[in-house]
Every structure is written in structure tokens, then in C-alpha cells.
Amino acid sequence: MTAASAGEFIPVAMVQIILTGPTASGKGSVAFELAGRLGASIACMDSMKIYRGMDIVSAKPPPERRSQCSYHLIDLVGPEDSFSVGRYLPLLEEVVESEAAASRPLVISGGTGLYLKGFLDGLADGPGADWEIRERLVREAREHGIERLHERLQEADPVAARKLESFNERRIIRALEFFESSGERLSDSWNWEAPREPRRDVALFGLGWEREALYARANERVLAMVEQGLFEECEGLISREPSPGRSASQCIGLREIREGLEAGESREAVIEKIQKNTRNFIKRQLTWFRKMDIEWLPVEGELDPVGAAELILSRQG
């Protein structure tokens, strides 16, 4: 676990339990069971659940769960607004402090790796965004692959390239964006070190699936979202004024449906693209999580949220 080293026990009431892992792993169901057993609320650690009106596409907890449990950090802003880890982290700290002051346990659930890293280790400062350059680089990454951009970064800023492996698309684009907009190397100006000591008041767990089983769950979840009205929700978001901003528009599902409408693609083709991009996203998440000290709980066959919640609590003492 990240928070308490092996053999060091911190009472559950004093600890925020974090349940993380890739998309479609079942985090939400297990977090709900945990919260019920602890009398806890749930803080969502998800960069898309913060947007109002994006309920199906971001897989928000269903209304029946929200009526039984208090959820934080959902529906914070409209989809036209930009949002960032820098805005999210202070809000999460407020929730943590508020629940601690009330002596209530808190379950944090979500798979946004940058939010998780920022919460656990602190967030290094970085330069402002140049959206025109960033969007061009994103298009290049989609057309030619992130490896080509990483090769370009090796020439422009070899120190940054060594720190950013070829799979880290977001930060590779960020480093190239800074170089192109300023003519300077990001490695010369960015404080790469975390600004504070890692947290020790959290216990970090993940649901560990075999990759192919997880891919199959993701495929099924996309089909379930379609049945729930995914296309109708996204088409409404696309046609609304103001339209979704840059951040919300990157949500898997919304992005593919928008592109499918523009290209005149069939619904079946769009569904296949959503499934493929979801699987690719899971692959990137798993790579990210390998760098973190997560206690993985192996899952085989069908997920048992009750059993998983009880196992987590038993690991806490």
C-alpha cells in the first residue's frame, strides 16, 4: 500500500481508502459497498464525472446509489468549461479535510492517474497552455502515433524525453508544446520533483483483472451504455450551446460519436471505435498504474463487490 508501509496499521476511521484501477474494473460497485460498511461518503477521482450532463458517457453512479450514499466531486461544472488537475486537487483536499473534521471515513474512487498521482505525491508546477499547438500535436499523435512525437522530443529536449517514456502521450505533447511556443526546453524550467512528501494517510487498492477479461468487460460496458442512451446523450451534448469544451470533448464515447456524425459513419462502426479506444485507454492506464504502489486484489470470473469490499477491510486490520 502507498499510505502505510507493510506492518504499519492506521485505523480505518483515520484513513482515506482509495480504490483505483482501469476503466470497467468495477471500482464504483466496490466503492459503494465499502462506503455502506464504513458509513462513509465517496469522493470521485474522475476527470469526466465532474461535467454536468455527461452521465452515461462518463459512467456516473446511478441515481439509486446517489440516493443512498453521499458522492463528492461529481457535476462540478458544465461541459463547456475547462477543468484541470490543478482545479481538482484543492477541491478534493477540502472534502478530505471536511470529512476528517467530522470524524467520517472517506472512500476515494476513480481511475484518473494524474489526479491520483497529484493527490498522493503532490503536483509539480508547469507552464500555461497553448491550445492551438496542443491540438495540432494531438492530431499528429492520432495520425502517426505518439512514438513519432517522442522521437521529435528526443531531438528538442533529450532530458524531458528520457523522463517521459514513449507511452506518456499527455506529457510528451506538453513538452513539445512548450518547446514550440517558447523555444525553450521544458526540462530547464519545470520543477520535476514533487513539492511535498507523499501522503501517508491513505490506503491504496486496485482491482486486478487479467487483461483480456478486462477488455471483454469494457466491450460489454460500452454496449450497456448504448442501451442506456449513450448516443442520445452525446448527440444532445454536441448540439447544445455552448458546445462542450476541449477537455470534455476528449471523453471516450463523446469524441467518437461526434466524429462519426461528421463522417456519416454507421452506429455499429462508431460502437466498434468506442470499444477499441476504450481498450487502448485501459492499456495506457495499466501502464501508468504499474509505476504506483497499489495493492492489487486479484479478480477472477465474476466480480463480487461485497467480497471485494470485505477483503479490503480485512487488509486494513
TAHULIN-V820574 format. One record per residue. N is the residue number from 1. RES is the residue in three letters. PSI is psi as a letter, one per 30 degrees, with the letter a starting at -180 (none if undefined). D_FIRST is the distance of its C-alpha to the first C-alpha in Angstrom with 1 decimal. Layout:
BEGIN
{{N RES PSI D_FIRST} {N RES PSI D_FIRST}}
END
This chain:
BEGIN
{{1 MET l 0.0} {2 THR e 3.8} {3 ALA d 5.7} {4 ALA k 6.1} {5 SER l 6.4} {6 ALA k 7.5} {7 GLY f 10.4} {8 GLU j 10.1} {9 PHE k 10.9} {10 ILE k 11.7} {11 PRO k 14.2} {12 VAL e 13.7} {13 ALA f 16.7} {14 MET g 15.3} {15 VAL k 12.1} {16 GLN k 12.2} {17 ILE k 10.4} {18 ILE k 10.1} {19 LEU j 11.3} {20 THR a 12.1} {21 GLY l 13.8} {22 PRO l 17.4} {23 THR k 20.6} {24 ALA g 22.0} {25 SER f 18.8} {26 GLY g 19.5} {27 LYS e 16.9} {28 GLY e 19.8} {29 SER e 20.9} {30 VAL e 17.7} {31 ALA e 17.0} {32 PHE e 20.6} {33 GLU e 20.2} {34 LEU e 17.2} {35 ALA e 19.3} {36 GLY e 22.3} {37 ARG e 20.7} {38 LEU f 19.4} {39 GLY h 22.4} {40 ALA l 20.2} {41 SER l 21.2} {42 ILE k 19.5} {43 ALA k 19.2} {44 CYS k 19.7} {45 MET i 18.0} {46 ASP k 20.8} {47 SER f 23.5} {48 MET f 26.2} {49 LYS f 25.8} {50 ILE f 27.0} {51 TYR k 30.5} {52 ARG k 33.1} {53 GLY f 35.0} {54 MET i 32.4} {55 ASP e 31.4} {56 ILE e 31.7} {57 VAL f 30.9} {58 SER g 27.6} {59 ALA h 26.8} {60 LYS l 26.6} {61 PRO k 26.0} {62 PRO l 29.5} {63 PRO e 31.8} {64 GLU e 31.5} {65 ARG e 27.7} {66 ARG f 28.4} {67 SER f 31.1} {68 GLN f 28.9} {69 CYS k 25.8} {70 SER k 25.6} {71 TYR k 24.1} {72 HIS l 23.7} {73 LEU h 24.1} {74 ILE k 26.3} {75 ASP h 29.9} {76 LEU e 29.9} {77 VAL l 32.5} {78 GLY l 35.1} {79 PRO f 34.7} {80 GLU f 37.2} {81 ASP l 35.0} {82 SER k 32.7} {83 PHE l 29.2} {84 SER l 26.5} {85 VAL e 23.0} {86 GLY f 24.9} {87 ARG e 26.4} {88 TYR e 23.3} {89 LEU e 20.9} {90 PRO e 23.4} {91 LEU e 23.9} {92 LEU e 20.2} {93 GLU e 20.2} {94 GLU e 23.3} {95 VAL e 21.8} {96 VAL e 18.8} {97 GLU e 21.5} {98 SER e 23.9} {99 GLU e 21.7} {100 ALA e 20.5} {101 ALA e 24.1} {102 ALA g 25.1} {103 SER h 22.4} {104 ARG k 21.2} {105 PRO l 17.7} {106 LEU k 16.7} {107 VAL k 15.0} {108 ILE k 14.6} {109 SER k 15.4} {110 GLY l 16.4} {111 GLY g 16.4} {112 THR j 18.1} {113 GLY e 16.1} {114 LEU e 18.0} {115 TYR e 17.5} {116 LEU e 13.8} {117 LYS e 13.9} {118 GLY e 16.6} {119 PHE e 14.8} {120 LEU e 11.7} {121 ASP f 13.8} {122 GLY l 17.3} {123 LEU k 20.1} {124 ALA k 22.8} {125 ASP k 26.3} {126 GLY l 28.5} {127 PRO l 32.1} {128 GLY l 33.7} {129 ALA k 34.3} {130 ASP j 37.4} {131 TRP e 37.4} {132 GLU e 40.5} {133 ILE e 39.0} {134 ARG e 35.6} {135 GLU e 37.1} {136 ARG e 39.3} {137 LEU e 36.4} {138 VAL e 34.5} {139 ARG e 37.7} {140 GLU e 37.9} {141 ALA e 34.4} {142 ARG e 35.3} {143 GLU e 38.6} {144 HIS f 37.9} {145 GLY k 34.1} {146 ILE f 31.6} {147 GLU e 32.3} {148 ARG e 35.7} {149 LEU e 34.4} {150 HIS e 32.0} {151 GLU e 35.0} {152 ARG e 36.9} {153 LEU e 34.1} {154 GLN e 34.3} {155 GLU e 37.9} {156 ALA e 37.5} {157 ASP i 34.4} {158 PRO e 33.2} {159 VAL e 30.6} {160 ALA e 28.9} {161 ALA e 29.4} {162 ARG e 27.5} {163 LYS f 24.5} {164 LEU j 24.6} {165 GLU l 24.4} {166 SER f 27.1} {167 PHE f 24.9} {168 ASN i 23.9} {169 GLU e 26.9} {170 ARG e 26.4} {171 ARG f 26.0} {172 ILE e 28.7} {173 ILE e 31.1} {174 ARG e 30.2} {175 ALA e 31.1} {176 LEU e 34.3} {177 GLU e 35.2} {178 PHE e 35.0} {179 PHE e 37.1} {180 GLU e 39.7} {181 SER f 40.1} {182 SER f 40.3} {183 GLY g 41.2} {184 GLU l 38.5} {185 ARG k 35.4} {186 LEU e 32.1} {187 SER f 30.6} {188 ASP f 33.3} {189 SER f 32.6} {190 TRP k 29.0} {191 ASN j 26.5} {192 TRP f 23.8} {193 GLU k 21.5} {194 ALA k 19.1} {195 PRO f 21.1} {196 ARG l 18.7} {197 GLU k 15.7} {198 PRO l 12.3} {199 ARG k 11.3} {200 ARG g 9.7} {201 ASP g 10.8} {202 VAL l 8.5} {203 ALA k 5.8} {204 LEU j 5.4} {205 PHE l 7.1} {206 GLY l 10.0} {207 LEU j 13.3} {208 GLY j 14.2} {209 TRP l 18.0} {210 GLU k 20.5} {211 ARG e 21.9} {212 GLU e 25.4} {213 ALA e 24.5} {214 LEU e 22.6} {215 TYR e 25.7} {216 ALA e 27.9} {217 ARG e 26.0} {218 ALA e 26.3} {219 ASN e 30.0} {220 GLU e 30.6} {221 ARG e 28.9} {222 VAL e 31.2} {223 LEU e 34.2} {224 ALA e 33.1} {225 MET e 32.9} {226 VAL e 36.4} {227 GLU e 37.6} {228 GLN f 36.2} {229 GLY g 38.2} {230 LEU e 36.2} {231 PHE e 39.3} {232 GLU e 41.1} {233 GLU e 38.4} {234 CYS e 38.0} {235 GLU e 41.7} {236 GLY e 42.1} {237 LEU e 39.5} {238 ILE e 41.4} {239 SER f 44.7} {240 ARG l 43.8} {241 GLU k 44.9} {242 PRO l 43.1} {243 SER l 41.3} {244 PRO k 37.5} {245 GLY a 36.5} {246 ARG e 34.8} {247 SER e 31.2} {248 ALA e 31.8} {249 SER f 34.1} {250 GLN f 31.3} {251 CYS k 29.8} {252 ILE k 30.0} {253 GLY e 32.8} {254 LEU e 34.7} {255 ARG e 35.1} {256 GLU e 36.4} {257 ILE e 38.7} {258 ARG e 40.2} {259 GLU e 40.8} {260 GLY e 42.2} {261 LEU e 44.6} {262 GLU e 45.8} {263 ALA f 46.4} {264 GLY h 47.9} {265 GLU l 45.5} {266 SER l 45.4} {267 ARG e 42.8} {268 GLU e 41.8} {269 ALA e 41.3} {270 VAL e 39.2} {271 ILE e 37.0} {272 GLU e 36.5} {273 LYS e 35.6} {274 ILE e 33.0} {275 GLN e 31.5} {276 LYS e 31.5} {277 ASN e 30.0} {278 THR e 27.2} {279 ARG e 26.4} {280 ASN e 26.6} {281 PHE e 24.2} {282 ILE e 21.7} {283 LYS e 22.1} {284 ARG e 21.5} {285 GLN e 18.3} {286 LEU e 16.9} {287 THR e 17.9} {288 TRP e 16.3} {289 PHE f 12.8} {290 ARG f 13.1} {291 LYS f 12.8} {292 MET l 9.3} {293 ASP i 5.9} {294 ILE k 5.6} {295 GLU j 5.3} {296 TRP k 9.1} {297 LEU j 11.5} {298 PRO k 14.8} {299 VAL k 17.8} {300 GLU k 21.3} {301 GLY b 24.6} {302 GLU k 24.6} {303 LEU k 21.6} {304 ASP j 21.6} {305 PRO e 20.0} {306 VAL e 20.8} {307 GLY e 19.2} {308 ALA e 16.0} {309 ALA e 15.9} {310 GLU e 16.7} {311 LEU e 14.0} {312 ILE e 11.3} {313 LEU e 13.2} {314 SER e 13.6} {315 ARG f 9.9} {316 GLN g 10.1} {317 GLY none 13.1}}
END
